[in-house]
Amino acid sequence: MHAWLCETLDGIGAMRFQSLPMPEPQTGEVRIAIHAASLNFPDLLIVEGKYQMKPPLPFVPGSEYAGVIDAVGAGVQHLKVGQPVAAISGTGGFGTHACVDASRVLPLPPDFAIEDGAAFAFTYGTSHHALVDRAQLQAGETVLVLGAAGGVGTAALQIAKAMGARVIAAASSDEKCALCTELGADATLNYSTQNVRETLKALTDGKGPDVVYDPVGGDLAEPVFRSIAWRGRYLVVGFAGGGIPALPWNLALLKGASVVGVFWGDFVKREPQASAAALTQLAQWYAQGLIKPVIDSRLPMSELPAAYARMGSRQVRGKLLLVNDSAGLHQD
Ligand SMILES: NC(=O)c1ccc[n+]([C@@H]2O[C@H](COP(=O)([O-])OP(=O)(O)OC[C@H]3O[C@@H](n4cnc5c(N)ncnc54)[C@H](OP(=O)(O)O)[C@@H]3O)[C@@H](O)[C@H]2O)c1
């Protein structure tokens, strides 16, 4: 097998796509022949030791991937060789094969494309937990999605539309805003060129958005929070912009508004039944054509540094896939 091995926390530049012994699944594990993995923002942080989860070195990064089970360890009853599956395991996905605990494996329903499976649960799970569970979004409410052309952003846009909400999609370029319009956004806001407060006022008859979905953080947060509607819910999803905002608390008082934290990884661990129910609803929406991962581009697994550069420079629209060709899958 081949994989990208992180041996020091010096980033992607210090890593190589290298030949490794084929791992055997241990008790409770399965081995997956990986067809595709997708890049999530934490994959950038983890190889520099900047993510909250710090796996022991060396490790293979890659939080989300999908493929076909090619070996089953002792004690695993419900998964079989040949079954198409996705996995969310924190690490392991940027290679041709991975052994993973069976509890981290999601069998793919019939008609669920394997590439979509590699780019689904992380972003849609996060955005479903944020909008449905944490914000209690109602049909007819207005949602502002920041970073709306990115991974979790495109998922949030589609989920909010599936729930009957009105979506204002905000992004840093006209091209990204145009993509959001194609995906069904009711209005867009280019926060590089437009005044955030005035535009939000104009787009909501002065009321402000009921829910804000924020995976970006930084300097945008305060003007956006000042624009939120009465009883608004501001979802703290991430800080892709780098800065962790600090807000004057009087703003929450003045709007009767809530700052609501979103931590999907812990939600999955602490509330597995609720998480499974959310994934079931998402699979139904996928089958109905209401949601579908937006694929930015496909790169060979061997080109991971180019993928990291694309995400690190804000170019990714939707999800970037790393794919193994059939030759790669049979390397040993
Ligand atoms: N809380 C949770 O449970 C959870 C789960 C998953 C992800 N997250 C977090 O959500 C954030 C987004 O993740 P993602 O996988 O969707 O990433 P992504 O696809 O790269 O999207 C992030 C978006 O942030 C914006 N951005 C602003 N400044 C940026 C910068 N300096 N570098 C990169 N992007 C910048 C970009 O949009 P514009 O160019 O339009 O500004 C970009 O599209 C990350 O912080 C991630 O850790 C949190």
The ligand as an SDF file (V2000), in Angstrom:
LIG
                    3D

 48 52  0  0  0  0  0  0  0  0999 V2000
  -17.3820   22.8500   14.5990 N   0  0  0  0  0  0  0  0  0  0  0  0
  -17.3220   21.7130   13.9260 C   0  0  0  0  0  0  0  0  0  0  0  0
  -17.8090   20.6800   14.3700 O   0  0  0  0  0  0  0  0  0  0  0  0
  -16.6430   21.7310   12.5860 C   0  0  0  0  0  0  0  0  0  0  0  0
  -16.7730   20.6490   11.7010 C   0  0  0  0  0  0  0  0  0  0  0  0
  -16.1750   20.7490   10.4280 C   0  0  0  0  0  0  0  0  0  0  0  0
  -15.4250   21.8780   10.0960 C   0  0  0  0  0  0  0  0  0  0  0  0
  -15.2870   22.8720   11.0200 N   0  0  0  0  0  0  0  0  0  0  0  0
  -14.5210   24.0880   10.7120 C   0  0  0  0  0  0  0  0  0  0  0  0
  -15.1810   24.8060    9.6950 O   0  0  0  0  0  0  0  0  0  0  0  0
  -14.2180   25.5700    8.9800 C   0  0  0  0  0  0  0  0  0  0  0  0
  -14.3960   25.3350    7.4880 C   0  0  0  0  0  0  0  0  0  0  0  0
  -14.0460   24.0070    7.1500 O   0  0  0  0  0  0  0  0  0  0  0  0
  -14.1860   23.4950    5.6370 P   0  0  0  0  0  0  0  0  0  0  0  0
  -13.6830   22.0960    5.6180 O   0  0  0  0  0  0  0  0  0  0  0  0
  -15.5280   23.7990    5.1190 O   0  0  0  0  0  0  0  0  0  0  0  0
  -13.0930   24.4330    4.9220 O   0  0  0  0  0  0  0  0  0  0  0  0
  -13.1390   25.1530    3.5020 P   0  0  0  0  0  0  0  0  0  0  0  0
  -13.8500   24.3180    2.5020 O   0  0  0  0  0  0  0  0  0  0  0  0
  -11.7310   25.5840    3.2060 O   0  0  0  0  0  0  0  0  0  0  0  0
  -14.0350   26.4470    3.7490 O   0  0  0  0  0  0  0  0  0  0  0  0
  -13.5840   27.4860    4.5710 C   0  0  0  0  0  0  0  0  0  0  0  0
  -14.0110   28.8160    3.9800 C   0  0  0  0  0  0  0  0  0  0  0  0
  -13.5040   29.8200    4.8790 O   0  0  0  0  0  0  0  0  0  0  0  0
  -13.2060   30.9850    4.1430 C   0  0  0  0  0  0  0  0  0  0  0  0
  -11.9210   31.5470    4.5610 N   0  0  0  0  0  0  0  0  0  0  0  0
  -11.7430   32.7950    5.0310 C   0  0  0  0  0  0  0  0  0  0  0  0
  -10.4660   33.0340    5.3200 N   0  0  0  0  0  0  0  0  0  0  0  0
   -9.7720   31.9220    5.0000 C   0  0  0  0  0  0  0  0  0  0  0  0
   -8.4110   31.5640    5.0680 C   0  0  0  0  0  0  0  0  0  0  0  0
   -7.4860   32.4190    5.5260 N   0  0  0  0  0  0  0  0  0  0  0  0
   -8.0430   30.3250    4.6620 N   0  0  0  0  0  0  0  0  0  0  0  0
   -8.9720   29.4520    4.2250 C   0  0  0  0  0  0  0  0  0  0  0  0
  -10.3060   29.7400    4.1340 N   0  0  0  0  0  0  0  0  0  0  0  0
  -10.7100   30.9670    4.5310 C   0  0  0  0  0  0  0  0  0  0  0  0
  -13.1840   30.6030    2.6450 C   0  0  0  0  0  0  0  0  0  0  0  0
  -14.3120   31.2360    2.0710 O   0  0  0  0  0  0  0  0  0  0  0  0
  -14.1970   32.7200    1.4590 P   0  0  0  0  0  0  0  0  0  0  0  0
  -12.9930   32.7510    0.5790 O   0  0  0  0  0  0  0  0  0  0  0  0
  -15.4580   32.8560    0.7160 O   0  0  0  0  0  0  0  0  0  0  0  0
  -14.0710   33.6210    2.6570 O   0  0  0  0  0  0  0  0  0  0  0  0
  -13.3930   29.0880    2.6320 C   0  0  0  0  0  0  0  0  0  0  0  0
  -14.2530   28.6940    1.5750 O   0  0  0  0  0  0  0  0  0  0  0  0
  -12.8460   25.1590    9.5170 C   0  0  0  0  0  0  0  0  0  0  0  0
  -12.4160   26.1100   10.4680 O   0  0  0  0  0  0  0  0  0  0  0  0
  -13.1230   23.8320   10.1840 C   0  0  0  0  0  0  0  0  0  0  0  0
  -12.1810   23.5370   11.2070 O   0  0  0  0  0  0  0  0  0  0  0  0
  -15.8770   22.8100   12.2340 C   0  0  0  0  0  0  0  0  0  0  0  0
  1  2  1  0
  2  3  2  0
  2  4  1  0
  4  5  1  0
  4 48  2  0
  5  6  2  0
  6  7  1  0
  7  8  2  0
  8  9  1  0
  8 48  1  0
  9 10  1  0
  9 46  1  0
 10 11  1  0
 11 12  1  0
 11 44  1  0
 12 13  1  0
 13 14  1  0
 14 15  2  0
 14 16  1  0
 14 17  1  0
 17 18  1  0
 18 19  2  0
 18 20  1  0
 18 21  1  0
 21 22  1  0
 22 23  1  0
 23 24  1  0
 23 42  1  0
 24 25  1  0
 25 26  1  0
 25 36  1  0
 26 27  1  0
 26 35  1  0
 27 28  2  0
 28 29  1  0
 29 30  1  0
 29 35  2  0
 30 31  1  0
 30 32  2  0
 32 33  1  0
 33 34  2  0
 34 35  1  0
 36 37  1  0
 36 42  1  0
 37 38  1  0
 38 39  2  0
 38 40  1  0
 38 41  1  0
 42 43  1  0
 44 45  1  0
 44 46  1  0
 46 47  1  0
M  CHG  2   8   1  16  -1
M  END
$$$$
